[in-house]
Amino acid sequence: MERVLITLDRHAIAYVRFIFEGYDGLGTVSTVDRNLAQALIAYSTGNRAAVQALIRALQDEGAIKEVLTA
């Protein structure tokens, strides 16, 4: 399993979780700190390219502000 810590637009936490849940088995999103709007995305190594592409797309639309670790 790999993990990425992200900072989100506070109003996008549920949206990002919903998007990842929509891709069955892609990864799981867990809120780390609601006040800082940080979440952890955990995924299998085989899904790395798809997860990175989805993170970039969500960054482009402004839902994800920052990727803190990869």
QUIGI-V691102 format. One record per helix or strand of 3 or more residues. SS is the DSSP state (@ for helix, = for strand). FROM is the first residue (numbers start at 1). LEN is the number of residues. Records with the same first field share a line. If there is no record, write none. Layout:
SS=FROM-LEN  FROM-LEN
This chain:
==2-7  28-6  38-6  64-6
@=10-13  45-16
